[in-house]
């Protein structure tokens, strides 16, 4: 997996640097490649809990079906995660604690079923 992530990052970086896009497009491609190369599953949500952006590792860790990702519905995605962790109550409490917060706060670790 790490080799795949590294290859993905390298390919995106090379494409961004060699491409004829403008500076903003190159920067956006570099940010996306960096985000996708993270070893952790990352998701960025808005103030209402709707997902705006997530990385490949997030998709892999939680084994989201493609149809669910296409919907990008926060409630459905949270329910999918709840079904795959040992203590859904702790996950719910963590989500409630940060709901509406503008601070960047990580959710406590959650333990998967497998």
C-alpha positions in Angstrom: 0.0 0.0 0.0 2.8 2.5 0.9 4.4 1.8 -2.5 1.1 2.5 -4.2 0.7 5.8 -2.3 4.2 6.8 -3.1 3.7 6.1 -6.8 0.5 8.0 -6.7 2.1 11.0 -5.1 5.1 10.9 -7.5 2.8 10.6 -10.6 0.6 13.5 -9.4 3.6 15.7 -8.6 5.2 15.1 -12.0 2.0 15.7 -13.8 1.5 19.0 -11.9 5.0 20.2 -12.5 5.1 19.2 -16.2 1.5 20.2 -17.0 0.6 23.4 -18.7 -1.9 24.4 -16.0 -1.7 27.6 -14.2 -0.1 28.1 -10.8 -3.4 27.6 -8.9 -4.0 24.3 -10.7 -0.5 23.0 -10.0 -0.9 24.0 -6.3 -4.2 22.3 -6.1 -2.8 19.1 -7.6 0.1 19.2 -5.2 -2.2 19.6 -2.2 -4.4 16.8 -3.4 -1.4 14.5 -4.0 -0.1 15.3 -0.5 -3.5 14.7 1.1 -3.9 11.4 -0.7 -0.4 10.2 0.3 -1.1 10.5 4.0 -1.0 7.1 5.7 -4.0 7.9 7.9 -7.6 8.1 6.7 -8.5 11.8 6.5 -11.8 13.6 6.0 -12.6 17.3 5.9 -16.2 18.2 6.8 -18.1 21.5 6.9 -19.8 23.0 10.0 -22.8 20.8 9.4 -20.9 17.5 9.2 -21.1 17.2 5.4 -17.9 15.7 3.9 -16.1 18.0 1.6 -12.9 16.0 0.9 -11.5 12.7 1.9 -8.4 10.8 1.0 -8.0 7.3 -0.6 -6.9 5.8 2.8 -10.1 7.0 4.4 -12.1 5.1 1.7 -9.9 2.0 2.1 -10.0 1.9 5.9 -13.8 2.1 6.1 -14.5 0.1 3.0 -17.0 2.5 1.6 -19.1 1.3 -1.3 -18.7 3.5 -4.3 -22.4 4.5 -4.3 -22.1 5.8 -0.7 -19.1 7.9 -1.7 -20.9 9.3 -4.7 -23.7 10.5 -2.4 -21.2 12.2 0.0 -23.9 12.3 2.6 -22.4 12.9 6.1 -25.1 11.0 8.0 -24.9 7.9 5.8 -21.1 7.9 5.9 -21.1 8.2 9.8 -23.6 5.4 10.0 -21.4 3.2 7.8 -18.4 4.0 10.1 -20.6 3.3 13.3 -21.3 -0.2 11.9 -17.6 -0.9 11.8 -16.3 0.1 15.2 -16.3 -1.5 18.6 -17.7 1.5 20.5 -20.2 3.5 18.4 -21.2 5.5 21.5 -17.7 6.9 21.9 -17.7 7.8 18.2 -21.0 9.6 18.6 -19.9 11.5 21.6 -16.7 12.6 19.8 -18.8 13.8 16.9 -21.1 15.7 19.2 -18.2 17.3 21.0 -16.8 18.8 17.8 -20.0 19.5 16.0 -20.2 23.1 15.0 -16.6 23.8 16.3 -14.4 25.8 14.0 -11.3 24.5 15.7 -9.4 21.7 14.1 -9.8 18.9 16.5 -9.1 15.3 15.8 -11.7 12.7 16.8 -10.3 10.3 19.4 -9.1 7.0 18.0 -11.8 4.5 17.2 -11.2 0.7 17.1 -12.5 -1.2 14.1 -14.2 -4.6 14.3 -11.4 -6.4 12.5 
